[in-house]
Amino acid sequence: MAKTSANPASKHAPVTEEVLANSRPIFPKENYKFMLAGIVVIILGFFLMMGGDSNDPNSFKPEQVYSFRRITLAPIVIVLGLLVEVYAIMRRPKTNA
């Protein structure tokens, strides 16, 4: 007795032009631009946080580690980038009504 295997593609309805016309991206193009800008701002914040290395591993320079740029400015920039991301996700597209 030979087993017949069903074609998995035959279980689904064929994709028609109507289905393709009704499909749309999750977000409009403008939202993706805001998302990209938010990612750039977050990466900038992490770059501001970098640094403070020393040639001598036995020396500690608190003025480099605890600088305004690393302790205050970089986290604020990262949070601003996250807020831009939230705005990009929550922003509704403009309607032409």
Secondary structure, 3 states (H helix, E strand, C coil): CCCCCCCHHHHCCCCCHHHHHHCCCCCCHHHHHHHHHHHHHHHHHHHHHCCCCCCCCCCCCHHHHCCHHHHHHHHHHHHHHHHHHHHHHHCCCCCCC
